[in-house]
Amino acid sequence: MESDLAAQLLELGITGLFLAYLVWQNKQLLAKLDTWQEKYESLLEKLILEKDE
């Protein structure tokens, strides 16, 4: 299935390569956003706990 997708993207030429890049970039950014969100939530929980003490 992945080879079919790769073949289809290569058939599109530069447009297919650009589409593949956009998908890859989006996946990388979402991973970073998830990490940032986890850090933010843990910091927020820490601040709330400190305030309650």
N, C-alpha and C positions, 0 to 999 in steps of 0.2 A: 504494500500500500504506500509506504513512504517512497519507494522507488518510482511508483506511478506519479506521485505528487511531484517529485523532483524532475521527472521527465516532462511533465506538463509545464512546470515552471521554466525549464530550459527551452521548451518549444516557444514560449512567449518572448524569449530573448532577454533584452535588458529590462523589460517591464517585469518579467517573472523574477529576475534577480532582485529588482527593487522591491517587489512584493515580499519576497523571502526575507529581505533585510528589514522591512517594516515589521513583519511578524516577529522576527528575532528581537528587534529593538523593543517592541512592546512587551514581550515576555521578560526581558531583562529589567525594564522599568517597573513592571508589576512586582517582580521579586524584590527590588529595592524598596518600593513603597510598602510592601508587607513588612519588611525589616524595620523601616522607619516607624510604621504604625505600632509594631510590637514594642519598640523602644519607648515611644511616646506613651503608650498605655501603661507600661511598667513604671515609668517616671511619674505619671499622673497618680497611679495607685500609691506609690511611695509618698508623694506629697499629701495625699488624702490621709494616709495612715499617720504621718507625722503631725498633721493638723489635729487629728482626733486624740492624740496622746497628750 
